[in-house]
Amino acid sequence: MTYAQWIGYIAASLGILTFAMQTMIPLRITGIGHSLGQIAFGFLTGIYPVVIQHLILFPLNGLRDVQANQGSQDRCRRKSCSRVADSVYDKARNQSW
């Protein structure tokens, strides 16, 4: 098996793995890896439509990942994260061990 085939199988595996993701940030990170693998595979094998497709998807996944990360940081800035942590701490503190 050639290096190009290995890269193709790994990229295909990452593509399948994206369908198993339940949250957006891991999905986007896996999608970025999938796109990079498919770009490498496309260049090595001369399948340029795959390269073009993933050259478009790669920055799109990166942009959406940055936006998702900013959204999670905004939620924490509004103190929702600390309220959840405080309530868990209070429940644990009030339990009799």
C-alpha positions as CSV (number, residue, x, y, z in Angstrom):
1,M,0.0,0.0,0.0
2,T,1.3,3.4,-0.9
3,Y,1.5,6.5,1.2
4,A,-1.2,8.1,-0.8
5,Q,-3.5,5.2,-0.1
6,W,-2.7,5.4,3.7
7,I,-3.5,9.1,3.6
8,G,-6.7,8.4,1.7
9,Y,-7.9,5.8,4.2
10,I,-7.1,8.0,7.2
11,A,-8.9,10.9,5.6
12,A,-11.9,8.7,4.8
13,S,-11.9,7.5,8.4
14,L,-11.9,11.1,9.7
15,G,-14.8,11.8,7.3
16,I,-16.8,8.9,8.8
17,L,-15.9,10.0,12.3
18,T,-17.4,13.4,11.8
19,F,-20.8,11.8,11.5
20,A,-20.4,10.3,15.0
21,M,-19.7,13.6,16.6
22,Q,-22.4,15.0,19.0
23,T,-21.1,18.5,19.6
24,M,-19.9,21.1,17.1
25,I,-16.4,21.9,18.2
26,P,-15.1,18.3,18.0
27,L,-17.0,17.9,14.7
28,R,-15.3,21.0,13.2
29,I,-11.8,19.9,14.4
30,T,-12.4,16.4,12.9
31,G,-13.7,18.1,9.7
32,I,-10.5,20.2,9.5
33,G,-8.4,17.0,9.8
34,H,-10.6,15.4,7.2
35,S,-10.1,18.3,4.8
36,L,-6.4,18.3,5.2
37,G,-6.2,14.6,4.6
38,Q,-8.3,14.8,1.5
39,I,-6.3,17.7,0.1
40,A,-3.1,15.7,0.5
41,F,-4.7,12.6,-1.0
42,G,-6.1,14.6,-3.9
43,F,-2.7,16.2,-4.7
44,L,-0.9,12.9,-4.4
45,T,-3.3,11.0,-6.7
46,G,-4.2,13.9,-9.1
47,I,-7.9,14.0,-8.1
48,Y,-8.2,17.7,-8.3
49,P,-12.0,18.0,-7.8
50,V,-11.4,16.6,-4.3
51,V,-8.7,19.2,-3.7
52,I,-10.9,22.0,-4.8
53,Q,-13.8,20.8,-2.7
54,H,-11.7,20.5,0.5
55,L,-9.8,23.8,-0.2
56,I,-13.3,25.4,0.1
57,L,-14.4,23.3,3.1
58,F,-11.1,23.8,5.1
59,P,-11.4,27.5,5.8
60,L,-15.2,27.2,6.3
61,N,-14.7,24.6,9.0
62,G,-12.0,26.8,10.6
63,L,-14.2,29.9,10.6
64,R,-17.1,28.0,12.1
65,D,-14.8,26.5,14.8
66,V,-13.6,30.0,15.7
67,Q,-17.2,31.2,15.9
68,A,-18.2,28.2,18.1
69,N,-15.3,28.8,20.4
70,Q,-16.2,32.5,20.7
71,G,-19.8,31.5,21.6
72,S,-18.7,29.2,24.4
73,Q,-16.4,31.9,25.8
74,D,-19.2,34.5,25.7
75,R,-21.4,32.1,27.7
76,C,-18.7,31.8,30.3
77,R,-18.2,35.6,30.4
78,R,-21.9,36.0,31.3
79,K,-21.2,33.9,34.4
80,S,-23.4,30.9,33.3
81,C,-20.4,28.6,33.7
82,S,-19.5,29.8,37.2
83,R,-23.2,29.5,38.3
84,V,-23.2,25.9,37.3
85,A,-19.9,25.3,39.0
86,D,-21.2,27.1,42.2
87,S,-24.4,25.0,42.3
88,V,-22.5,21.8,41.9
89,Y,-20.1,22.9,44.7
90,D,-23.0,23.8,47.0
91,K,-24.7,20.5,46.5
92,A,-21.5,18.6,47.2
93,R,-20.7,20.7,50.2
94,N,-24.2,20.1,51.7
95,Q,-24.1,16.3,51.4
96,S,-23.4,14.2,54.4
97,W,-20.6,11.8,53.7
